[in-house]
Amino acid sequence: MVFKAYFDGGNQADSTQYDVVTLASVIGVPDWWRPLEREWQSILKRHHVAYVHTTDLVTLSNLDFTSDKNWTRQQSNALLDECVSLVEKSTTKRVGSPPDPLSPALVPCTITIVLKDFRRMQAELPDYGPQDATEVCCLQSMFHVFRLGERVGTNFYHLYFDQNEPFYRHAVDRWKNKKAKKILAPFKKVVHCGESNARDVPALQMADLFAWCVSHKNDVRQEWHGRVLSLYRIDEWLDYEMLSNPEQFPRMLRTYCKLPKHRPTR
């Protein structure tokens, strides 16, 4: 059995610009992905667009979705509404943690960090824990991917990250590190860990939808937004209480494996 997981972020890990940063992932076996990918492409064709990017559709700021091209907010909401209907049909309905990975449905996961709390943790507890919020998001997301996979005896994992986002580097750092793979056994089963252009991958566009909706969950203005938030998902909202737990994010692995250092979150 192969598990395919797609990762896309919402916001940047920059407390001077954003309140939170979110990494969304959607997990499933290839047979569950194929129907969604086929129907997603049909939705795009009906709306005469090449891809879905939630921020661009909401703000009408991208060149592909502007009033200059006669694109309207009503069209954006209609497109997103149809995408959400497909997501509702395609994702797990099980309530509980963890969800049943044997049910024929995709499993969404969102990891969100409150950036002011992360900065407080950095200042008060500089001697342990990662200093990069994107590292926490990535590792927590992969933990849930691996946990679901292990429950059903997954043989291989394929990990796909949206290109040009910082989350990917933390996954590939560990995947290519021999010492890390000895300690983190599931990484031995990862046969692909790479970046893809979200404009070409419906699964990444779906992950982007979850990332945007969760990172903006305190500002729900459209019905489709509320519907996404009401769907079952694995969800972590990491505030100071969670981030300051010394058992939550140990540094020993980074030092032992000599993993690359990355610029701290500001």
N, C-alpha and C positions, 0 to 999 in steps of 0.2 A: 504494500500500500504506500502511495506517495501522498504527502501533505504539501499543498502549495499555499504559501502565505504571501500576501501583498501588503506593503507598508507605505503610508503616506502621511505627511505631517500637516498640522494646522498651526499657523503663526510661526514665529522664530523664537529661539531661546534668548530673548533680549528683553530684560526687565525695563529698559528705557522706552520700549515701544509697545510691549504687550503685557497683559496681566498673567496669561497662562500660555503654555505650549502643550500641544497634544500630538501624540503619535497614534494613528489608527491602523489597525491591521484587520484583514479578513482572511479566514482560514478555512480550508476545505480540500477535498480530494478532487482530482481532475473531472470526474463524472458530474460533480456538483457545479463546477465552474462553467462547463460548456453551455448549459442552457442559459445561464445569466449572460454570458458573453454574446451569445447569438441574439438574444432578445434586446440586449443593450444596444447593439449595433442597429437593430431595426428601429429602435426609438430615435437614435441619432439621425437615421435616414429620413424618418417621418418629419423631423423638425429641421432638416436641412442644415445640420451642423456636423462638424468632424469629431467633436469630443465634448466632454462635460468637465468644466472646472468651476467649482462652486463659487469661489471668491469672484471670479470674473462675471459669472452670471448674476450674482447678487448686486455687484457694484456697477455692472455695465461698463467696466473700465478697459477690458481687453479689446484689441482691435477687431477681434472676431465677434464681439458682442457689444456693439455700441449703437447709439441712436443714429450715427452717421450711416450705418448700414441698415437702418430701419428696424433695428432690433429693439424690442420693447420689454419693459419689466413684466408685462403679462405673458410674453413669450417665454421669458426665463422661468417664471413660476410654473407655467404649463409643462415645460421640459422637465424641471426638477420634480414636479408632482408625479409625472409618469415614471421617472427613474425611481422615486421612492416607492411607488406601487410595486415595481419589480423587485426592489430590495426587500420589501415586506414579504413577498412571496418566496424569496430565495433564502432567507435567513432563519435560523433556529427559533422555534417558539417556546422551547423549554425554559422554565423558570427554575433557577437553582445554580449552584456553583460547585464544580464546573458543569457546563452544559454537556449533554450526551453527544459525543462526536460521532456516534454510529447513526444518529438520525440523519436522513438525507437532506441536510441543509447547511449553509455556510454559517460560520461563527464569527461575528464581529468582536473586536476588542479595542478599547481605547484607554490610553494611559495619559493622564494630564498632570502637569506640575504647576503649582502656583508659584510664579517666579519670584515674588517678593519673599516668600517663605524659603525658597531655595537660596536666595541671596543671604537671608538671615542665617541659614544653616552654614553656608560657606564662611561667614564672618565669625560665628560662635564656635564652630567645630571644624577648624581647618585641617586637622590631622587625620581625618578618616573620611571615607565616602568619596564618590566621584565629584569633581568640581564642574562637570559639564552636564547640564540638564538633559541634553539629547542622549547622553550615554544611559542615564537612568531610564528614559522612555524606551530606548531600544532594548535594553536588557530585560526590562519587565515585560515588554511585548513578546520577546522571544521565549521567555519563561513560560508564558501561557501557550504559545505554539507548541513547544516541546511537551508540556504537560498533557495537552490534548492528544498529541501524537503517541505518547507513551501509553496512554490508556487503551489504545486500540492496536498497539504493536506496529506502529508505522516503521517502514523499512527505510524510507528516504524523505528528505525535506528539500523543497525548492523555495528559496527566499528571494522575493523581488521587492526592491525599493525604488521609489520615485527618484529619478536622477537629480543630481545637484542639491541634494538635501544632506545635512550632516549626520543623520541617523545611521546611514549605511556604513560609515567608516568603523563604527563600533562593532558591528556584526562581522565585517570582513577582517578586522584586527584579530578577532578570536578564532575565526574559521581558518586563518592562515598561520596561526601560532600553534606549534606542536605541543607545547606545555599546556596551553589553555585547552586544547582538544582532549588531552589526557584527563584533565579535571572535569571539564564540561562535556561529558560523554555524548550528549545528543548532537554536538557539533560534528562528531564522526559520521553521522548519517546525513549531513548536509552535502548534497551533491551539486547544488547551485546556489550561489549567493552573489547577486548582481544588481545592477541598476537598469531601469527601463524608462522610456519616455512615457509618462502617464497619458499623453495625448493619443498614444497608440494602444493603450491597454485598458479595457473597460474595468477590470478588477481594481486597478489603481485609482481610476476615477470614482469607483464606489468607496474605496478607502478614504479618498479625499473628501467625499460627501460626509462621511462619519466624522472625520477630523474637524471639518469646518463647523458642523452642527454642535459638536461637544465643546469646542473652544469658544463658541458663541452661545452657550446654553442659557446664559443669563439675559439674553436679548432676543427672545423668540418673537418674530413678527409675522411669520408665514405659517400656514397650516402644515405644509410639507416638513418644515423644520421641527415642529412639535411631534410629528409622526415618527421622524427618525429617532428623536430622543426617547420615545415611548417603546421602541423596539428593545428586545432583550439583547444585551451585550455583556461581555466581560468588561468591567469598568473599574479603574483605579483613579482616584482623585487625591494626589499626593500633596498634602499641606505640611506645615512645619512639624506637627506631631509625628507624621509618618517619616518625613525626611530626616528627622533628628534621631531616629532609632539607630544606635550603632550596630545592631545586628541586621539591619535591613540592607545596607549597601557596603559590605566589607571591602577594604582596599588591598587585602593580602594578595589576591589573584593578580591585580595589576602589577604590583611590585615583583612578585615571584616570576611572572611570565614576561616581564619587561615589555609590557604593551606600550604602544606609542602614547605620548602625552598630547592632550588637546587643549586648546585655549579655554580657560574657565568661562562659564556663563557670566555675563555682566548684567 
